[in-house]
Amino acid sequence: MVIAVIGGGAAGMMAALAAAESGEHRVLLLERQARVGRKLAATGNGRCNLTNLGAEERRYHGADPTFVRPALAAFGPERTLAFYRSLGLLTVSEAGGRVYPYSDSANSVVDVLRFSLDARGVETLPGTPAEALFHVKRGFSLRTPEGALEADRVILACGGAAGGKLGGVRDGYRLLESLGHRITPLRPALVQLRTGEGSTRALKGVRAQAALCLKKGERILGKGAGEVQFTEYGLSGPAVFDLSRLSEEGSEMELDVLPRWSLEEVLDLLRRRAEVLPAHPAGNLFTGLVHNRLGRVLLAAEGISEARPMGSLKGSELQALAYRAKRYCHRITGDLGFDHAQVTAGGADTAEFWPETMESRIVPGLYAVGEVLDVDGDCGGFNLQWAWSSGRAAGKAAAKP
C-alpha cells in the first residue's frame, strides 16, 4: 500500500513515521519547501517548545474542542516524550509545564525526526508541492510539478496560513475544499495586538506580569494572566497571545500590572511612599513596584508631572494612580496578521472527521492532521502536542489494512 503524506512539518513527519512503523507500506512525504521541518526549526524562538505537560482538552479551541480528546488520550505528553527519548532526544521541563530539548535548539528535534524518517524508509520529496488532489477508483491521484503520484491513502498535513515567511500556506484548505470539505473562517491566533494612538510606544521593550481582561463595552471576551511585552505598535507576550484569537474590532485590553495586590493595598503602598519621601519627585512613586518607565507612563496617563514632589499629591490623585495600575487600558485596533501569527484559528470542520483516526467521514482513505483542522491551542507547547497526537493517530490508522 502507498501512503502519501502532504506536508513535512511537525504533524506530517509524525504521521509519516507512524505510517511507516510496521515497514509494510511505501510512505511518501511531500514537502513544498527545500527541506522538511523548516517551520518547526523556528518555533519557540529557535528553542522548540516541544509539548506541555498540562496538555488537555481545555487548552484547545475551535467549534468542537472535545475533538482533541481521543488523540490526546492515545498519545499525550508522556507518550510523546517517551517517543522522543526512543529517538535519543533529551528534554527538560520548565515553568508552566513547557518542555524543551535539553540542547535548547529546535534543530535537535528536526534532526532526530529526519534520522528516524530515513531509518524507517520514508521517501522524502522536498520541493514537491501537491498542486491538486483527486479521489479516484483505486485511491488518490496527486498532481505535482514533477507529474502525477498515485496513493492508496493520503494524509493532509499542510499546516495553516500562519507564519507565511516560514512556509505557512493555504494549500491544505484548498485541497480539502476540492474534495467537498467545509473550511471554517480563518483568523490569526497567538499573534501580537496593535493598540491605538501609540499608547505603548514609550514602553517599547518593557515586560510586566499582569492579569488581563479583554472587553468590548461591558462584555468580557476573555481573561488571562502572565507576561505582557510592550512594543512600539502594541502588546505582545504569552498572555496576550492566548487572548488574541478573541479580539474584536473596538475591543479593549485591561491590564492589572499589580495583580497580587488589591486596589486598597496598592493605594496604601502609594500613600506610604508619598509620606516617607514627600520631597522626592513623583516620577519615583512606583519605583520598586513596577518597571520605572511603566510607573512614569501611569503618572502621565493621569496628567501628573514627574517633577512634582510626592508630598504634594492629593488623596484623589493617589487613588486615581492606584486605580490606573489595576486597570491600565488599551484600545485594540487589530493584530499583526498571519505572517506574524504562530497558529491559525479555524480550518477544516472537525465534524467531518473521525476524532479517533483523523479520517474523513466524507472521503474514505483521506486524513487531515494538525493545524489544517479547526483546532488551535494556547501558547506554550499545546499546538505542537496537537501536531504529534493527531499525526500519530492518522499515521497508525492509515497503515491499517
C-alpha positions as CSV (number, residue, x, y, z in Angstrom):
1,M,0.0,0.0,0.0
2,V,1.2,3.5,-0.8
3,I,0.5,6.2,1.8
4,A,1.2,9.8,0.8
5,V,1.7,12.5,3.5
6,I,1.3,16.0,2.1
7,G,3.4,18.4,4.3
8,G,6.7,17.9,6.0
9,G,6.0,19.9,9.2
10,A,5.6,18.5,12.7
11,A,2.3,16.7,12.1
12,G,3.4,15.4,8.7
13,M,6.7,14.0,9.9
14,M,4.9,12.3,12.9
15,A,2.2,10.9,10.6
16,A,4.8,9.5,8.2
17,L,6.8,7.9,11.0
18,A,3.6,6.2,12.4
19,A,2.6,5.0,8.9
20,A,6.0,3.5,8.3
21,E,6.3,1.9,11.7
22,S,5.3,-1.6,10.5
23,G,7.6,-1.5,7.5
24,E,4.8,-2.9,5.3
25,H,4.0,0.1,3.3
26,R,5.6,2.6,1.0
27,V,5.3,6.0,2.6
28,L,5.9,9.2,0.6
29,L,6.4,12.6,2.4
30,L,5.8,15.5,0.1
31,E,7.1,19.0,1.2
32,R,6.8,22.1,-0.9
33,Q,9.9,23.7,0.6
34,A,13.6,22.6,0.1
35,R,13.7,20.7,3.4
36,V,11.3,19.3,5.9
37,G,10.7,20.9,9.4
38,R,11.6,24.5,8.5
39,K,8.8,26.0,10.5
40,L,9.4,23.5,13.4
41,A,13.1,24.7,13.5
42,A,11.9,28.3,14.2
43,T,9.4,27.5,16.9
44,G,9.9,28.8,20.4
45,N,12.4,31.4,19.1
46,G,14.6,28.5,17.9
47,R,14.3,26.5,21.1
48,C,11.2,24.4,20.2
49,N,8.6,24.2,22.9
50,L,8.1,20.5,22.2
51,T,5.0,19.9,24.3
52,N,3.3,21.0,27.5
53,L,2.8,18.6,30.4
54,G,-0.6,20.1,31.0
55,A,-2.0,19.5,27.5
56,E,-5.6,18.6,27.9
57,E,-8.9,19.5,26.2
58,R,-9.5,22.8,28.0
59,R,-6.3,24.3,26.4
60,Y,-7.7,23.9,22.9
61,H,-10.2,25.9,20.8
62,G,-12.4,25.5,17.8
63,A,-16.0,24.8,17.0
64,D,-15.7,21.5,19.0
65,P,-12.8,21.4,21.4
66,T,-13.8,17.9,22.5
67,F,-12.5,16.7,19.1
68,V,-8.9,16.6,20.5
69,R,-9.8,14.2,23.4
70,P,-9.2,10.7,21.8
71,A,-5.9,11.7,20.1
72,L,-4.5,13.3,23.3
73,A,-5.6,10.3,25.4
74,A,-3.9,7.9,23.0
75,F,-0.7,9.9,22.6
76,G,-0.4,12.7,25.1
77,P,2.7,14.5,26.6
78,E,4.1,11.5,28.5
79,R,4.0,9.2,25.4
80,T,5.3,11.9,23.2
81,L,8.3,12.4,25.5
82,A,8.8,8.6,25.6
83,F,8.8,8.6,21.8
84,Y,11.4,11.3,21.7
85,R,13.6,9.5,24.2
86,S,13.5,6.5,22.0
87,L,14.9,8.7,19.2
88,G,17.7,9.8,21.5
89,L,16.4,13.3,22.3
90,L,16.9,14.6,25.8
91,T,14.4,17.1,27.1
92,V,13.9,19.4,30.1
93,S,10.7,20.8,31.7
94,E,10.4,24.4,32.6
95,A,7.8,26.6,34.3
96,G,4.2,26.2,33.3
97,G,4.8,22.6,32.1
98,R,6.7,23.7,29.0
99,V,9.1,21.1,27.6
100,Y,12.2,21.9,25.5
101,P,15.1,19.9,24.1
102,Y,18.0,19.8,26.5
103,S,20.2,21.2,23.7
104,D,18.0,24.3,23.7
105,S,17.9,24.0,19.9
106,A,14.9,23.3,17.8
107,N,17.2,21.8,15.2
108,S,17.8,18.9,17.5
109,V,14.1,18.0,17.2
110,V,14.1,18.3,13.4
111,D,17.3,16.2,13.2
112,V,16.1,13.3,15.2
113,L,12.9,13.2,13.2
114,R,14.8,13.3,9.9
115,F,17.1,10.5,11.1
116,S,14.1,8.4,12.0
117,L,12.4,9.1,8.7
118,D,15.5,7.8,6.9
119,A,15.7,4.8,9.2
120,R,12.1,3.8,8.6
121,G,12.4,4.1,4.8
122,V,10.1,7.1,4.3
123,E,10.7,8.6,0.9
124,T,11.0,12.3,1.5
125,L,10.2,14.5,-1.6
126,P,11.3,18.1,-0.9
127,G,10.4,20.8,-3.3
128,T,7.3,18.8,-4.3
129,P,4.0,20.6,-3.5
130,A,0.7,18.9,-4.2
131,E,-1.0,21.1,-6.7
132,A,-4.2,19.1,-6.9
133,L,-5.7,16.0,-5.3
134,F,-8.2,13.7,-6.9
135,H,-10.2,10.8,-5.4
136,V,-10.1,8.0,-7.9
137,K,-11.3,4.4,-8.0
138,R,-8.2,2.9,-6.6
139,G,-7.4,5.6,-4.1
140,F,-6.0,9.1,-4.9
141,S,-4.0,10.8,-7.6
142,L,-1.8,13.8,-6.7
143,R,-0.7,16.3,-9.2
144,T,2.8,17.7,-8.6
145,P,5.2,19.8,-10.7
146,E,7.1,16.6,-11.5
147,G,4.0,14.7,-12.6
148,A,1.2,12.6,-11.1
149,L,1.7,10.4,-8.0
150,E,-0.7,7.6,-7.1
151,A,-1.6,6.7,-3.5
152,D,-4.0,4.4,-1.7
153,R,-4.3,6.7,1.2
154,V,-3.5,10.4,1.8
155,I,-2.7,12.3,5.0
156,L,-3.1,16.1,4.6
157,A,-0.6,17.8,6.9
158,C,-0.1,21.1,5.1
159,G,-0.3,23.3,8.2
160,G,-2.2,26.6,8.3
161,A,-1.9,30.1,7.0
162,A,0.1,31.4,9.9
163,G,3.8,32.1,9.6
164,G,3.8,32.8,5.9
165,K,7.5,33.7,5.9
166,L,8.3,30.3,7.2
167,G,6.1,28.4,4.9
168,G,2.5,29.0,6.1
169,V,0.2,28.3,3.2
170,R,-3.5,27.6,2.4
171,D,-2.8,24.6,0.3
172,G,-4.4,22.2,2.7
173,Y,-7.7,24.1,2.9
174,R,-7.8,24.3,-0.9
175,L,-7.2,20.6,-1.4
176,L,-9.8,19.7,1.2
177,E,-12.4,22.0,-0.3
178,S,-11.8,20.4,-3.7
179,L,-12.9,17.1,-2.2
180,G,-16.0,18.5,-0.6
181,H,-14.9,19.5,2.9
182,R,-16.0,22.7,4.6
183,I,-13.4,25.2,5.9
184,T,-14.5,27.4,8.8
185,P,-13.4,31.1,8.8
186,L,-9.7,31.6,9.3
187,R,-8.0,34.2,11.5
188,P,-4.6,34.7,13.1
189,A,-4.1,33.3,16.6
190,L,-1.2,33.6,19.1
191,V,-0.4,36.9,17.5
192,Q,0.7,40.4,18.7
193,L,-2.0,43.0,19.0
194,R,-2.0,46.6,17.8
195,T,-3.1,49.4,20.1
196,G,-4.4,52.8,19.2
197,E,-2.7,56.2,19.3
198,G,0.8,55.0,20.0
199,S,-0.2,54.2,23.6
200,T,2.7,51.8,24.2
201,R,5.5,53.4,22.2
202,A,7.2,54.8,25.4
203,L,7.2,51.3,26.9
204,K,8.9,49.6,24.0
205,G,10.8,46.6,25.4
206,V,9.2,46.7,28.9
207,R,7.8,43.5,30.3
208,A,5.3,43.0,33.1
209,Q,3.5,40.3,34.9
210,A,-0.2,41.2,34.7
211,A,-3.8,40.0,34.8
212,L,-5.6,40.7,31.5
213,C,-9.2,41.2,30.7
214,L,-10.3,41.6,27.0
215,K,-13.5,43.5,26.9
216,K,-15.9,45.1,24.3
217,G,-18.1,47.5,26.1
218,E,-19.4,45.7,29.2
219,R,-19.0,42.3,27.5
220,I,-15.9,40.3,28.6
221,L,-14.4,38.4,25.7
222,G,-11.7,36.6,27.7
223,K,-9.4,36.8,30.7
224,G,-5.8,35.6,31.3
225,A,-2.6,36.2,33.2
226,G,1.1,36.1,32.6
227,E,3.8,38.0,30.9
228,V,2.9,41.0,28.8
229,Q,5.5,42.7,26.5
230,F,5.0,46.3,25.4
231,T,6.1,47.1,21.8
232,E,6.2,50.1,19.6
233,Y,2.9,49.0,18.0
234,G,1.1,47.5,20.9
235,L,1.0,44.4,23.1
236,S,2.8,41.1,22.8
237,G,3.9,38.2,25.1
238,P,2.4,34.8,26.0
239,A,-0.6,36.2,28.0
240,V,-1.5,38.5,25.1
241,F,-1.1,35.6,22.5
242,D,-3.6,33.5,24.4
243,L,-6.3,36.2,24.2
244,S,-5.5,37.4,20.7
245,R,-7.9,34.9,19.0
246,L,-10.8,36.5,20.9
247,S,-10.0,40.1,20.0
248,E,-12.7,42.1,18.0
249,E,-12.8,45.5,16.4
250,G,-13.4,48.0,19.1
251,S,-12.3,45.8,21.9
252,E,-10.1,46.9,24.8
253,M,-7.4,45.2,26.8
254,E,-7.4,46.0,30.5
255,L,-4.2,45.2,32.3
256,D,-3.7,44.9,36.1
257,V,0.0,45.4,36.4
258,L,0.0,44.6,40.2
259,P,-2.3,41.6,40.2
260,R,-1.2,40.2,43.5
261,W,-2.4,43.2,45.4
262,S,-5.9,44.6,45.9
263,L,-6.7,48.2,44.9
264,E,-6.7,49.1,48.6
265,E,-3.3,47.6,49.1
266,V,-1.8,49.4,46.1
267,L,-3.3,52.7,47.3
268,D,-1.8,52.1,50.8
269,L,1.7,51.4,49.2
270,L,1.5,54.7,47.3
271,R,0.3,56.7,50.3
272,R,3.2,55.3,52.4
273,R,5.7,56.1,49.7
274,A,4.5,59.7,49.5
275,E,4.5,60.1,53.3
276,V,8.1,58.7,53.7
277,L,9.6,60.6,50.7
278,P,7.5,63.8,50.4
279,A,10.3,65.8,48.8
280,H,11.1,63.2,46.1
281,P,9.8,63.7,42.6
282,A,6.5,61.9,41.8
283,G,8.4,60.1,38.9
284,N,9.7,57.8,41.6
285,L,6.4,56.9,43.1
286,F,6.1,53.5,41.5
287,T,9.8,52.6,41.9
288,G,10.2,49.1,43.2
289,L,6.6,48.3,42.3
290,V,6.7,48.2,38.6
291,H,9.3,48.9,35.9
292,N,10.4,52.6,36.2
293,R,9.2,53.5,32.7
294,L,5.8,51.9,33.3
295,G,5.5,53.9,36.5
296,R,6.1,57.1,34.7
297,V,3.6,56.2,32.0
298,L,1.0,55.6,34.6
299,L,1.7,59.1,36.0
300,A,1.4,60.7,32.6
301,A,-1.9,58.9,31.9
302,E,-3.3,60.8,34.9
303,G,-1.8,64.0,33.8
304,I,0.6,64.2,36.8
305,S,4.1,65.8,36.3
306,E,7.0,63.6,37.2
307,A,8.7,66.6,38.8
308,R,6.0,67.3,41.4
309,P,7.0,66.4,45.0
310,M,5.3,63.3,46.2
311,G,4.1,65.1,49.2
312,S,2.0,67.4,47.0
313,L,-0.1,64.6,45.6
314,K,-3.7,64.7,46.7
315,G,-5.5,61.7,48.1
316,S,-7.7,61.7,45.0
317,E,-4.7,61.7,42.7
318,L,-3.1,58.7,44.6
319,Q,-6.4,56.9,44.4
320,A,-6.5,57.5,40.6
321,L,-3.0,56.2,40.2
322,A,-3.7,53.1,42.2
323,Y,-6.8,52.5,40.0
324,R,-4.8,53.1,36.9
325,A,-2.3,50.4,37.9
326,K,-5.1,48.0,38.4
327,R,-6.9,49.0,35.2
328,Y,-4.4,50.1,32.6
329,C,-6.5,50.1,29.4
330,H,-5.5,49.9,25.7
331,R,-7.8,50.1,22.7
332,I,-7.2,47.3,20.3
333,T,-7.1,48.3,16.7
334,G,-6.1,45.0,15.1
335,D,-3.3,42.4,15.0
336,L,-0.1,41.8,13.1
337,G,-1.8,39.3,10.8
338,F,-1.0,35.8,9.6
339,D,2.7,36.5,8.8
340,H,3.4,37.1,12.5
341,A,0.9,34.6,13.9
342,Q,2.1,31.4,15.5
343,V,-1.0,29.4,14.5
344,T,-4.3,29.7,12.6
345,A,-7.7,29.7,14.3
346,G,-10.3,27.9,12.1
347,G,-9.8,25.3,9.4
348,A,-11.3,22.1,8.2
349,D,-14.6,21.4,10.0
350,T,-13.8,18.7,12.6
351,A,-17.4,17.4,12.4
352,E,-16.4,15.9,9.0
353,F,-13.6,13.8,10.5
354,W,-13.4,10.9,12.9
355,P,-11.6,12.1,16.1
356,E,-10.0,8.7,16.9
357,T,-8.3,8.4,13.5
358,M,-8.5,11.8,11.8
359,E,-10.1,10.1,8.8
360,S,-12.6,12.0,6.6
361,R,-16.2,11.0,7.1
362,I,-16.8,12.2,3.5
363,V,-13.8,10.7,1.6
364,P,-12.6,7.3,3.0
365,G,-8.9,7.0,3.0
366,L,-8.3,10.7,3.4
367,Y,-6.9,12.1,6.7
368,A,-6.2,15.6,8.0
369,V,-4.0,16.5,10.9
370,G,-2.5,19.4,12.8
371,E,-3.2,23.0,12.0
372,V,-5.2,22.4,8.9
373,L,-8.1,21.3,11.1
374,D,-10.3,23.7,13.1
375,V,-8.2,23.2,16.3
376,D,-5.8,25.7,17.8
377,G,-4.2,25.6,21.3
378,D,-2.9,28.0,23.8
379,C,0.6,29.3,23.8
380,G,3.1,27.1,25.5
381,G,3.6,23.8,23.5
382,F,0.0,22.9,23.1
383,N,-0.1,23.3,19.3
384,L,2.9,21.1,18.8
385,Q,1.4,18.5,21.1
386,W,-1.7,18.5,18.8
387,A,0.6,18.0,15.8
388,W,2.2,15.0,17.4
389,S,-1.1,13.5,18.7
390,S,-3.1,14.0,15.5
391,G,-0.3,13.0,13.3
392,R,0.3,9.8,15.2
393,A,-3.4,8.9,15.2
394,A,-3.7,9.4,11.4
395,G,-0.5,7.6,10.5
396,K,-1.4,4.5,12.5
397,A,-4.9,4.4,11.1
398,A,-3.8,4.9,7.5
399,A,-1.4,2.0,7.9
400,K,-4.1,-0.5,8.9
401,P,-5.3,-2.9,6.1
